[in-house]
Amino acid sequence: MRFLLVLLFCMQLLPLSGQEIKTYKVNPGQKVYDAIPPAERYAYPDFESGLVNFRNGRLGGGRMNYNAILAEMEFISDKGDTLGLDDRETIRTIVISSDTFFVDKRYLQKVAREGKLVLARSRVIMMSNHRRVGAMGQESDASVDAFTALSSSGSPLKTMVAQEILTFKEHITYYLGDAFGSFRQINKKNLSAMFGSHKKELEKYMDEQHPNFVKEEDMRKMLSFLAGLD
């Protein structure tokens, strides 16, 4: 199954119109990774100068860019190759241009800070479904059990060709960071755990505001509310 997911990743992605969530369709026979629009794949139009802050206090740097399909921070090596950063657990933050990426099992781009709290987001393009095409051109569903982020652990991703019809979706998830640099996904359960001493205020806010946990404007408002609690 893992090999299938890796194989399916290397394909050209074509946007499906009329949907709020960005969705991409990959047809059989399309060569993949090279044809994925860079504007959709990367956080920046070009690789930018980045500063890496390691947890042991060391600093590093180079030309870097975040790849949403691989969910990886990539850099340009001295030989001109595009590579993914290793040893993610040793990195605290990466600063590119005016943006800060926190490294907490995933790359979280800072959205805003108020007091000791930080609002950050994760953006990943994941495969959500794949469909087989039969001998008579009939399509049949072959749903994936869960959304799957594709890994760049194998360089063949850049040369493989799709064998089935694939659907990818963009997923943006918001996280809240505390004074200790620990991040949790923003949802009712995690907020209750983080702000248990303010249960009544939190419940009142939820009942009155009905925040959308995937809408940046709502998450910014929630950040201001939560910062006021502390």
matplotlib code that plots the C-alpha trace (Angstrom):
import matplotlib.pyplot as plt

x = [0.0, 2.9, 4.4, 1.1, 0.7, 4.2, 3.6, 0.3, 2.0, 4.1, 1.5, 0.4, -2.4, -5.3, -7.5, -11.2, -13.3, -16.3, -15.0, -13.7, -11.1, -8.5, -8.8, -6.6, -7.2, -4.5, -5.3, -3.7, -0.6, 0.3, 3.8, 3.6, 5.9, 7.5, 4.0, 2.7, 2.3, 5.1, 2.7, 0.6, 3.5, 5.6, 5.1, 7.2, 7.7, 11.5, 13.8, 14.6, 17.4, 16.5, 17.9, 17.7, 17.6, 18.6, 17.5, 21.1, 21.7, 23.5, 22.5, 22.4, 21.0, 20.7, 18.2, 14.9, 11.2, 8.4, 6.9, 3.2, 2.9, 5.9, 5.1, 8.8, 11.2, 13.5, 16.9, 19.3, 22.5, 26.0, 25.7, 22.4, 20.2, 16.8, 16.8, 14.7, 16.0, 17.0, 16.8, 13.6, 13.5, 16.8, 15.3, 13.4, 12.4, 13.2, 12.9, 12.3, 11.8, 9.4, 7.9, 8.7, 8.1, 8.0, 9.1, 6.8, 6.5, 5.4, 6.2, 3.9, 3.9, 3.3, 0.1, 0.0, 1.3, -0.5, 1.2, 2.6, 0.3, 1.1, -1.3, 0.3, -1.0, 0.0, -0.6, -0.4, -1.7, -2.9, -4.3, -7.9, -9.1, -8.1, -10.3, -9.5, -10.3, -11.5, -11.1, -14.3, -13.4, -15.6, -14.4, -14.7, -14.0, -11.0, -11.2, -8.1, -8.8, -7.5, -6.0, -2.4, 0.5, 3.1, 6.7, 9.7, 11.7, 12.1, 13.5, 11.4, 8.5, 9.9, 9.8, 6.8, 3.6, 0.0, -1.8, -5.2, -7.3, -6.2, -7.7, -5.7, -6.9, -5.3, -5.6, -5.0, -5.0, -4.5, -2.4, -2.0, 1.4, 2.0, 4.9, 6.9, 6.8, 4.4, 1.7, -1.7, -4.3, -7.1, -10.3, -12.7, -11.0, -7.5, -8.8, -10.6, -7.4, -5.3, -7.7, -9.5, -9.5, -11.6, -14.2, -17.2, -15.6, -14.6, -18.0, -19.7, -17.3, -18.0, -21.8, -21.8, -19.1, -19.4, -15.8, -14.8, -11.6, -10.3, -11.0, -8.1, -10.2, -12.0, -8.8, -7.3, -10.3, -10.0, -6.3, -7.2, -9.9, -7.6, -4.7, -7.1, -7.8, -4.2]
y = [0.0, 2.4, 1.8, 2.5, 5.8, 6.8, 5.8, 7.7, 10.9, 11.6, 13.1, 16.3, 18.0, 19.8, 22.0, 21.1, 24.3, 25.3, 24.2, 26.3, 23.7, 23.5, 20.1, 18.6, 15.8, 13.6, 11.5, 8.1, 8.5, 11.9, 12.4, 13.8, 15.8, 17.9, 19.0, 20.0, 23.8, 25.3, 28.1, 25.4, 23.3, 25.9, 28.6, 31.1, 31.7, 31.1, 29.6, 32.3, 32.8, 31.0, 30.9, 27.6, 27.8, 24.4, 23.4, 23.2, 26.9, 26.4, 28.4, 27.3, 28.6, 28.4, 28.9, 27.2, 26.8, 24.8, 22.1, 21.5, 18.2, 16.6, 18.5, 19.2, 22.1, 21.9, 23.5, 24.0, 22.1, 23.3, 21.1, 22.7, 19.7, 20.2, 18.2, 17.9, 18.9, 15.9, 15.5, 17.7, 17.0, 19.0, 22.2, 24.8, 27.3, 28.4, 32.0, 32.8, 36.4, 37.8, 34.3, 32.0, 28.2, 26.3, 22.7, 20.5, 17.1, 19.2, 22.7, 25.3, 28.8, 31.6, 33.5, 35.8, 36.2, 37.7, 37.6, 34.1, 32.5, 31.8, 31.0, 28.9, 26.9, 23.7, 23.5, 20.1, 18.8, 15.2, 12.4, 11.9, 9.3, 7.2, 5.6, 2.7, 2.8, -0.6, -2.1, -0.5, 2.9, 2.4, 4.1, 2.4, 3.9, 2.7, 5.0, 5.5, 4.8, 8.2, 11.3, 10.5, 12.9, 11.9, 11.4, 12.4, 9.5, 8.2, 10.2, 8.1, 10.4, 12.9, 10.4, 8.2, 8.2, 7.9, 4.6, 5.6, 8.7, 10.5, 13.3, 15.5, 18.2, 21.1, 20.9, 23.8, 23.2, 25.7, 25.2, 27.1, 27.4, 28.1, 29.8, 26.5, 26.2, 23.3, 23.3, 21.6, 21.6, 24.0, 22.1, 22.0, 19.1, 20.6, 24.0, 22.5, 20.8, 24.0, 26.4, 24.1, 26.8, 29.0, 26.5, 28.8, 31.6, 29.2, 27.6, 31.0, 32.1, 28.9, 29.3, 32.9, 33.0, 29.5, 29.7, 27.9, 26.1, 26.3, 30.0, 32.3, 35.3, 33.2, 31.8, 35.3, 36.4, 33.3, 34.0, 37.5, 36.0, 33.3, 35.7, 37.8, 34.8, 34.5]
z = [0.0, 0.8, -2.6, -4.2, -2.4, -3.4, -7.0, -7.1, -5.9, -8.9, -11.2, -12.7, -10.7, -12.3, -10.2, -10.0, -10.1, -8.0, -4.6, -1.7, -0.7, -3.3, -5.0, -7.7, -10.1, -11.6, -14.6, -15.6, -17.8, -16.5, -15.3, -11.9, -9.7, -12.4, -13.7, -10.3, -10.4, -8.3, -7.2, -5.5, -4.3, -2.7, -0.1, -2.1, -5.9, -5.5, -3.0, -0.4, 2.0, 5.3, 8.8, 10.7, 14.5, 16.1, 19.5, 20.7, 19.9, 16.5, 13.5, 9.8, 6.6, 2.9, 0.1, 1.3, 0.5, 2.0, -0.2, 0.8, -1.2, 0.6, 3.8, 3.9, 4.1, 1.1, 0.4, -2.5, -1.9, -2.9, -6.0, -7.0, -5.9, -4.2, -0.9, 2.1, 5.6, 7.7, 11.5, 11.8, 15.6, 16.1, 14.6, 16.6, 14.0, 10.4, 9.4, 5.7, 4.7, 7.3, 8.1, 11.0, 10.7, 14.0, 13.8, 16.0, 14.2, 11.3, 9.8, 11.3, 9.8, 12.3, 11.7, 14.7, 18.3, 21.3, 24.6, 25.3, 22.7, 19.0, 16.2, 13.5, 10.6, 8.7, 5.0, 3.3, 0.0, 0.6, -1.5, -0.5, -3.1, -6.1, -8.7, -11.0, -14.7, -16.1, -19.5, -20.8, -19.4, -16.4, -13.2, -9.8, -6.4, -4.4, -1.4, 0.8, 4.5, 5.6, 4.1, 3.3, 3.2, 0.7, 1.7, -0.3, 1.1, -2.4, -5.3, -7.8, -6.9, -9.4, -12.3, -11.7, -13.8, -12.4, -13.1, -11.6, -11.3, -8.1, -6.1, -3.9, -1.5, 0.3, 4.1, 6.3, 10.0, 12.8, 15.9, 19.2, 20.8, 24.4, 26.3, 26.3, 22.5, 22.5, 19.9, 19.8, 17.0, 17.7, 18.5, 21.4, 23.1, 23.1, 24.1, 27.1, 28.1, 27.7, 29.3, 31.8, 34.5, 32.1, 31.2, 31.6, 29.6, 26.8, 26.6, 26.4, 23.6, 21.6, 22.0, 21.0, 18.3, 16.7, 15.4, 12.2, 13.1, 9.5, 8.9, 9.6, 10.6, 13.2, 14.5, 14.9, 16.9, 19.1, 19.7, 21.0, 23.3, 24.6, 25.2, 27.3, 29.5, 30.6]

ax = plt.figure().add_subplot(projection="3d")
ax.plot(x, y, z, "-o")
ax.set_aspect("equal")
plt.show()
